[in-house]
Amino acid sequence: MVFASPIFLFLFLPLVLAAYFALPRRWGNGVLLVASLVFYIWGEGTMVALVLASVAFNWALGRRIGDAGGAARQRWAALAIGGNLALLAVFKYANFVVANLNVVLGTLGWGTVALAAIPLPLGISFFTFHSISYVVDLYRKNASAQRRVDNFGLYILLFPQLIAGPIIRYKDIATQITQRGRHCADFVEGVRRIIIGLGKKVLIANTLGSVADQVFGIASHELNTPAAWLGIVCYTLQIYFDFSGYSDMAIGLMRIFGFRVLENFNYPYISQSIREFWRRWHISLSNFFRDYLYIPLGGNQRGKARTYLNLAIVFLLCGLWHGASWTFVVWGAWHGLFLMMEHGGLDDLLDRVWRPLRHAYALAAVVGGWVLFRCESLVHAGAFYAALGGEGAATHVKYPLLMYLDPLVATTLVAALIGAMPVGRALASAIDRSAPKRRAMGTIALFGEWSWLALVLIASCAALAAGTYNPFIYFRF
């Protein structure tokens, strides 16, 4: 059950809202905890037992870490972190490791290892990283251990962020779990963010994603250059509007229930370097790797060689976090390589070149990386790069550009390109600077915004009712 689905929007969410606001405030956390369990069970069924075991494990060890000191504190923290990493290793990477091991063993003629397929639990990367951030912050004394298992369970299981983030640190919402209000302004702002996110997902990401899937589904030997470029442009915009739209909805849902959390995207495609891109893209994940891996490894404080090694480690693991596949590993290495070059002096060169060229460099590097992220194999990625470079097959008749680029797709591409830039923010700033007209313009802008949001909501609901293409890229990460 994802946010951009009729069953969530028209059944689950209204029932949760009715129960949350109709019952006494002291029951609010209980309502959200039950709703979150129902939400997960609906999507994953019996795997809820694994999530509950993870909650119990981290809550119990969190109390041990909070109560212990010295070496004992370190041992409990190591056990907690090791347990969480072991959970990821078994359920997310065991099949990948065995498959690659069998390739090596088969080459050597030593037989193979048999391992039944292990299903990937919904949201395992996110609830595991939440748990790791919790126990590390306890160990560092940046947070106090939660004494009540239901409150800790709510932090891990809260349905807006349970299956796809953003990654929220316990210390940032610990007070909000027990002390938060119910304000009309929060509700209104939450609804606004939900509608924006729904529109991003349903009207833009789904439309462009359908084209991207068709192009990436073309056999490598039949892929032509124009189709390849259309496919990667559509995918570049799809993944941004898909994931940022989901994050908008998650942040909006949290806001409705009184939680205020940090933004997860900040117009990443306007970046002028890969370093800036990672300050704007999936911010909660970037901050996690920075604070819990890169800085503990030494960051950039131990010389250039160590900085390069730390970047390589972080981004190889970042790639693996996204999926157990060599395409994700190489995608992580791709970004790590560009960051190494920027740390090695490329950033100084970029500072001296024309701003549009800096932007073109960053965008080219990001788009090139998305080829790896989207392709099913490294061989597929190699063929796709060849097509982008002009070595595509002569299949313009069989796969003409206009076969995919109809008026709806073309209009959506224009809307997506505009939406990927902070145009609205610039207009709001212009209105704010016009002091004499601020009040009148503010009223007009408010009316205009909600009229526009109403249209977005109606169009999104119509598209969902029609049962159109509606995947979610990060659903299984």
C-alpha positions in Angstrom: 0.0 0.0 0.0 1.7 3.2 -1.2 0.6 6.8 -0.6 -0.3 7.4 -4.3 -3.0 4.6 -4.3 -6.8 4.9 -4.0 -6.9 2.5 -1.1 -4.5 4.7 0.9 -6.0 8.0 0.0 -9.7 7.1 0.2 -9.9 4.5 2.8 -6.8 4.1 5.1 -5.9 7.8 5.5 -9.5 9.1 6.2 -10.0 6.3 8.8 -6.7 7.2 10.5 -7.4 10.9 10.5 -10.9 10.3 11.9 -9.6 8.2 14.7 -6.6 10.4 15.5 -8.6 13.7 15.8 -11.8 12.2 17.2 -10.2 10.4 20.1 -8.6 12.1 23.1 -5.1 13.5 22.5 -3.5 11.0 24.9 -4.6 8.2 22.6 -2.9 9.8 19.6 0.3 7.8 19.7 -1.6 4.6 20.1 -3.8 5.3 17.0 -0.7 6.0 15.0 1.1 2.9 16.2 -1.9 0.7 15.4 -2.3 2.4 12.0 1.4 1.9 11.2 1.2 -1.8 12.0 -1.9 -2.2 9.8 -0.1 -0.2 7.0 2.9 -2.6 7.1 0.9 -5.8 7.4 -1.2 -4.7 4.4 2.0 -4.3 2.3 4.1 -7.1 3.7 2.0 -9.6 5.8 4.1 -11.9 8.0 7.3 -9.9 7.7 5.8 -7.6 10.3 7.2 -10.1 12.9 10.7 -9.3 11.7 10.1 -5.5 12.1 8.7 -6.0 15.6 11.7 -8.2 16.5 14.0 -5.4 15.2 12.1 -2.9 17.3 12.3 -5.0 20.5 16.0 -5.7 19.9 17.0 -2.1 19.4 14.8 -0.8 22.2 16.3 -3.3 24.7 19.9 -2.7 23.7 19.2 1.1 23.6 18.3 0.9 27.3 21.5 -1.0 28.0 23.5 1.6 26.1 21.8 4.4 28.0 22.4 2.8 31.4 26.0 1.5 30.8 29.3 3.3 30.8 32.8 2.8 29.6 33.6 -0.4 27.9 30.2 -1.9 28.6 28.5 0.9 26.7 30.8 0.3 23.8 30.1 -3.4 23.8 26.3 -2.9 23.8 26.5 -0.4 21.0 28.7 -2.7 18.9 26.2 -5.5 19.5 23.3 -3.3 18.4 25.0 -2.0 15.3 26.3 -5.5 14.4 22.8 -7.0 14.8 21.3 -4.4 12.5 24.0 -4.8 9.9 23.6 -8.6 10.1 19.8 -8.2 9.4 20.6 -6.2 6.3 23.3 -8.7 5.2 21.0 -11.7 5.5 17.8 -10.3 3.9 19.3 -7.9 1.4 22.7 -9.2 0.3 22.8 -13.0 1.0 21.4 -13.9 -2.4 23.7 -11.5 -4.2 26.8 -12.8 -2.4 25.9 -16.4 -3.0 25.1 -15.8 -6.7 28.5 -14.1 -7.2 30.3 -16.8 -5.1 28.8 -19.5 -7.3 30.1 -17.8 -10.4 33.6 -18.0 -8.9 33.2 -21.5 -7.7 31.8 -22.6 -11.0 34.7 -21.1 -12.9 37.1 -23.0 -10.6 35.1 -26.2 -11.0 34.3 -26.5 -7.3 30.6 -26.8 -7.4 28.1 -24.3 -6.2 26.4 -23.2 -2.9 22.6 -23.8 -2.7 20.5 -21.0 -1.1 16.8 -20.5 -1.3 15.7 -17.1 -2.4 15.4 -14.8 0.6 12.5 -12.3 0.3 13.4 -8.6 0.8 11.3 -7.2 3.6 9.5 -4.0 2.8 11.5 -0.9 4.0 14.3 -2.8 5.5 17.0 -0.3 4.5 15.1 2.5 6.1 14.0 1.0 9.4 17.4 -0.5 9.9 19.1 2.8 9.3 16.7 4.5 11.7 17.7 1.9 14.3 21.5 2.4 13.7 21.2 6.2 14.0 19.3 5.7 17.3 21.9 3.5 18.9 24.8 5.5 17.7 23.3 8.7 19.0 22.7 7.0 22.3 26.4 5.9 22.4 27.6 9.4 21.6 25.2 10.8 24.2 23.4 12.9 21.6 20.1 11.4 22.7 18.5 9.7 25.8 17.3 6.2 25.7 13.5 5.8 25.2 12.2 4.0 28.2 8.8 3.1 26.7 8.8 0.4 24.0 5.6 1.8 22.4 7.1 5.2 22.0 10.3 3.7 20.4 8.1 1.5 18.3 6.2 4.6 17.0 9.6 6.2 16.0 10.5 3.2 13.9 7.1 2.2 12.6 5.5 5.6 12.0 3.8 4.9 8.6 4.7 8.1 6.8 8.4 7.2 6.9 8.3 3.5 7.4 8.9 2.1 3.9 10.8 4.8 2.1 12.0 7.4 4.5 13.1 10.1 4.8 15.6 8.9 7.4 14.6 10.7 10.6 16.9 10.8 13.6 15.4 10.0 16.9 16.9 13.0 18.6 15.2 15.3 16.1 11.7 14.1 17.0 12.1 12.6 20.5 10.3 15.5 22.1 7.6 15.5 19.4 6.7 11.9 20.1 5.5 12.9 23.6 4.9 16.6 23.3 3.2 17.9 20.1 0.1 19.9 19.5 -2.7 19.7 17.0 -2.8 22.9 15.0 -5.0 23.9 12.1 -2.0 25.5 10.4 0.0 22.2 10.5 -3.0 20.4 9.1 -3.4 22.8 6.2 0.4 22.8 5.4 0.4 19.0 5.6 -2.5 18.8 3.1 -0.7 21.2 0.8 2.5 19.1 0.8 0.5 15.9 0.3 -1.2 17.3 -2.8 2.0 18.6 -4.2 3.7 15.3 -3.7 0.7 13.4 -5.2 0.8 15.6 -8.3 4.6 15.1 -8.7 4.2 11.3 -8.5 1.0 10.7 -10.4 1.0 13.4 -13.1 4.7 13.8 -13.8 6.7 10.7 -12.6 4.1 8.2 -13.8 3.7 9.8 -17.2 7.5 10.0 -17.8 8.2 6.7 -16.2 6.0 4.9 -18.7 8.1 6.2 -21.5 11.3 5.4 -19.7 10.2 1.8 -19.1 9.4 1.4 -22.8 12.7 2.8 -23.9 14.8 0.8 -21.4 12.9 -2.3 -22.4 14.1 -2.0 -26.1 16.6 -4.8 -26.9 20.1 -3.4 -26.8 20.8 -4.2 -30.4 17.7 -2.3 -31.5 18.1 0.8 -29.4 18.5 4.0 -31.4 20.1 7.2 -30.3 17.1 9.5 -30.2 15.0 7.0 -28.3 17.9 6.5 -25.8 18.2 10.2 -25.1 14.4 10.5 -24.6 14.5 7.5 -22.3 17.2 8.8 -20.0 15.8 12.3 -19.9 12.4 10.8 -18.9 14.0 8.6 -16.3 16.1 11.5 -14.9 12.9 13.4 -14.3 10.9 10.4 -13.2 13.2 9.4 -10.4 13.3 12.9 -9.0 9.6 13.6 -9.1 8.8 10.0 -7.9 11.0 10.1 -4.9 10.7 13.8 -4.0 6.9 13.5 -4.5 6.9 10.6 -2.0 9.0 12.6 0.4 6.6 15.5 0.1 3.7 13.3 1.0 5.6 11.7 3.9 6.6 15.2 5.3 3.0 16.4 4.8 1.6 13.4 6.6 4.0 13.9 9.5 3.0 17.6 9.6 -0.7 16.7 9.9 0.1 14.6 12.9 2.2 17.4 14.5 5.7 16.2 13.5 8.1 18.6 11.9 11.0 17.0 10.0 13.8 18.2 7.7 13.4 18.4 4.0 14.7 15.6 1.9 15.2 17.3 -1.5 16.2 20.8 -2.5 16.1 21.1 -6.3 19.1 18.8 -6.9 19.2 19.3 -10.7 20.2 23.0 -10.3 23.5 21.8 -8.7 26.9 23.0 -10.1 28.9 20.1 -8.8 28.4 16.5 -7.6 29.3 17.7 -4.1 26.4 20.1 -4.2 24.1 17.5 -5.8 24.6 15.3 -2.7 23.7 18.2 -0.5 20.4 18.5 -2.3 19.5 14.9 -3.3 18.0 12.5 -0.7 19.4 14.8 2.0 18.6 12.5 4.9 20.6 9.6 3.4 23.5 11.9 2.5 23.6 13.2 6.1 23.4 9.7 7.5 26.4 8.5 5.5 28.3 11.7 6.3 27.7 11.6 10.1 27.8 7.9 10.7 30.4 6.7 8.3 32.4 9.4 6.4 33.3 11.6 9.5 34.0 8.6 11.8 36.4 7.3 9.1 38.2 10.6 9.3 36.4 12.6 6.6 38.8 15.0 4.9 41.0 15.6 7.9 43.7 13.0 7.4 45.2 13.9 4.0 44.1 13.6 0.4 44.8 9.8 0.1 42.6 9.0 3.2 39.9 11.4 1.9 39.8 9.5 -1.4 39.6 6.2 0.4 36.8 7.4 2.7 34.8 8.7 -0.3 35.3 5.4 -2.1 34.1 3.4 0.9 31.1 5.7 1.5 29.8 5.7 -2.1 30.4 2.0 -2.7 28.3 1.3 0.4 25.8 4.0 -0.8 25.5 2.1 -4.0 25.0 -1.2 -2.3 22.4 0.3 0.0 20.3 1.1 -3.0 20.4 -2.5 -4.2 22.2 -5.8 -4.3 23.4 -5.5 -7.9 26.7 -4.6 -9.6 24.9 -1.8 -11.4 24.3 -0.1 -8.1 27.9 -0.7 -6.9 29.3 0.9 -10.1 26.8 3.7 -9.8 28.1 4.4 -6.3 31.7 4.2 -7.6 30.7 6.6 -10.4 29.6 9.3 -7.9 32.6 8.6 -5.6 35.0 9.1 -8.5 33.5 12.5 -9.4 33.7 13.5 -5.7 37.3 12.5 -5.6 38.1 14.6 -8.6 36.3 17.6 -7.1 38.3 17.2 -3.8 41.4 16.8 -5.9 41.2 20.2 -7.5 38.3 20.0 -10.0 36.2 22.2 -7.7 38.8 25.0 -8.0 38.6 24.7 -11.8 34.8 24.7 -11.7 34.8 27.9 -9.6 36.6 29.7 -12.5 34.4 28.6 -15.4 31.1 30.0 -16.6 28.2 29.1 -14.4 26.1 27.4 -17.1 29.1 25.1 -17.9 29.4 24.1 -14.2 25.7 23.3 -14.3 26.1 21.3 -17.5 29.0 19.3 -16.0 27.0 18.4 -12.9 23.9 17.4 -14.9 25.9 15.3 -17.3 27.6 13.4 -14.5 24.2 12.8 -12.7 22.4 11.7 -15.9 25.3 9.5 -16.8 25.0 7.8 -13.4 21.2 7.3 -13.8 22.0 5.0 -16.8 23.7 2.6 -14.4 20.9 3.0 -11.8 18.2 2.1 -14.3 19.8 -0.6 -16.4 19.3 -4.2 -15.4 23.0 -5.2 -16.0 26.4 -3.7 -16.8 26.1 -5.1 -20.3 22.8 -3.3 -20.8 24.3 -0.1 -19.4 27.2 -0.3 -21.8 24.9 -0.7 -24.8 22.8 2.2 -23.5 25.9 4.4 -23.3 26.8 3.5 -26.8 23.4 4.5 -28.0 23.6 7.8 -26.2 27.0 8.4 -27.8 25.6 8.0 -31.3 26.3 4.3 -31.8 22.6 3.3 -31.6 21.0 0.9 -34.1 19.3 2.2 -37.2 15.8 1.5 -35.9 14.3 4.9 -36.3 11.4 3.5 -38.3 10.6 0.7 -35.8 11.1 2.9 -32.8 10.5 6.5 -34.0 10.7 9.3 -31.4 7.1 10.3 -32.0 6.1 6.8 -31.0 6.8 7.9 -27.4 6.8 11.7 -27.6 3.1 12.4 -27.9 1.5 15.8 -26.8 0.9 14.6 -23.2 4.5 13.4 -22.8 5.9 16.6 -24.4 3.7 18.8 -22.1 4.8 16.8 -19.1 8.4 17.1 -20.0 8.1 20.9 -20.1 6.2 21.0 -16.7 8.9 18.7 -15.2 11.7 20.8 -16.4 10.1 23.9 -14.9 9.2 22.1 -11.7 12.8 20.9 -11.2 13.8 24.5 -10.8 12.9 26.8 -7.9 10.6 29.0 -10.1 7.9 29.2 -7.4 10.4 30.1 -4.8 11.7 33.0 -7.0 8.1 34.3 -7.5 7.4 34.2 -3.8 10.6 36.1 -3.1 9.7 38.7 -5.7 6.2 39.2 -4.1 7.8 39.5 -0.7 10.2 42.2 -1.8 7.3 44.3 -3.1 6.3 45.7 0.3 3.5 48.1 -0.7 1.7 45.3 -2.6 2.6 42.4 -0.3 -0.7 42.0 1.4 -2.9 42.2 -1.8 -0.5 40.0 -3.8 -0.2 37.6 -0.9 -4.0 37.1 -0.9 -4.1 36.7 -4.6 -1.2 34.3 -4.5 -2.8 32.2 -1.7 -6.1 31.9 -3.6 -4.2 31.1 -6.8 -2.1 28.4 -5.1 -5.1 26.6 -3.6 -7.0 26.8 -6.9 -4.0 25.2 -8.6 -3.7 22.6 -5.8 -7.4 21.7 -6.3 -6.8 21.1 -10.0 -3.8 19.0 -9.2 -5.7 16.9 -6.7 -8.6 16.4 -9.1 -6.3 15.4 -12.0 -4.3 13.1 -9.8 -7.4 11.3 -8.4 -8.8 11.0 -11.9 -5.5 9.4 -13.1 -5.5 7.0 -10.1 -9.2 6.1 -10.7 -8.3 5.3 -14.3 -5.9 2.7 -13.0 -2.9 4.1 -15.0 0.8 3.1 -14.7 1.7 3.7 -11.0 5.0 2.1 -9.8 7.3 3.5 -7.1 11.0 3.3 -7.7 12.2 3.3 -4.1 9.4 0.9 -2.8 11.8 -2.0 -2.3 14.9 -0.2 -1.1 
